[in-house]
Amino acid sequence: MTLQELTAQRDALLAARFRGLRTVEIDGRRVTYAADTEMAAAITDLERRIAAAEEGGRKRRILTSASKGL
């Protein structure tokens, strides 16, 4: 998915959530969420994917450790 598609899906989910709706139609597909927590999880996942797409890939983490050599 492109960044624009992910952003459009997130915006549609947020708009539906703020209106109190549980059914969202995106690109001809209709999705009904059983609870607000499911919709919140979908929004969180989309935001994570958007952040990853904007950063251009994986985050790198470097761990260091030290000892006194005893």
C-alpha positions as CSV (number, residue, x, y, z in Angstrom):
1,M,0.0,0.0,0.0
2,T,1.1,3.5,-0.7
3,L,1.4,6.2,1.9
4,Q,-1.6,8.0,0.5
5,E,-3.8,4.9,0.7
6,L,-2.7,4.3,4.3
7,T,-3.4,7.9,5.2
8,A,-6.8,7.8,3.5
9,Q,-7.8,4.6,5.4
10,R,-6.7,6.1,8.7
11,D,-8.6,9.3,8.1
12,A,-11.8,7.4,7.2
13,L,-11.5,5.3,10.4
14,L,-10.9,8.4,12.5
15,A,-13.9,10.2,11.0
16,A,-16.2,7.2,11.5
17,R,-14.9,6.7,15.1
18,F,-15.5,10.4,16.0
19,R,-19.1,10.1,14.6
20,G,-19.7,7.0,16.6
21,L,-20.1,4.7,13.7
22,R,-18.7,1.1,13.6
23,T,-19.1,0.5,9.9
24,V,-16.6,2.0,7.4
25,E,-16.5,1.7,3.7
26,I,-13.1,2.1,2.0
27,D,-12.5,1.4,-1.7
28,G,-15.8,-0.4,-2.0
29,R,-15.1,-2.7,1.0
30,R,-17.3,-2.4,4.0
31,V,-15.9,-3.3,7.4
32,T,-18.0,-3.4,10.6
33,Y,-16.1,-3.4,13.9
34,A,-17.6,-5.2,16.9
35,A,-16.3,-2.8,19.4
36,D,-14.4,0.5,19.7
37,T,-11.3,-1.3,20.8
38,E,-11.1,-3.1,17.5
39,M,-11.3,0.1,15.6
40,A,-8.7,1.7,17.9
41,A,-6.4,-1.2,17.2
42,A,-6.9,-0.8,13.4
43,I,-6.1,2.9,13.7
44,T,-3.0,2.2,15.8
45,D,-1.8,-0.3,13.2
46,L,-2.3,2.1,10.4
47,E,-0.4,4.9,12.2
48,R,2.5,2.4,12.8
49,R,2.5,1.6,9.1
50,I,2.4,5.3,8.1
51,A,5.3,6.1,10.5
52,A,7.3,3.2,9.0
53,A,6.6,4.4,5.4
54,E,7.5,8.0,6.2
55,E,10.8,6.9,7.8
56,G,11.7,4.9,4.8
57,G,12.2,1.5,6.4
58,R,13.1,-0.2,9.5
59,K,14.4,1.5,12.6
60,R,17.8,0.4,13.7
61,R,18.7,0.1,17.3
62,I,22.3,-0.3,18.5
63,L,22.8,-1.8,21.9
64,T,26.0,-1.4,23.7
65,S,27.4,-3.1,26.8
66,A,30.5,-2.7,28.9
67,S,32.3,-4.6,31.6
68,K,35.3,-4.0,33.7
69,G,36.9,-7.2,32.5
70,L,36.9,-8.9,36.0
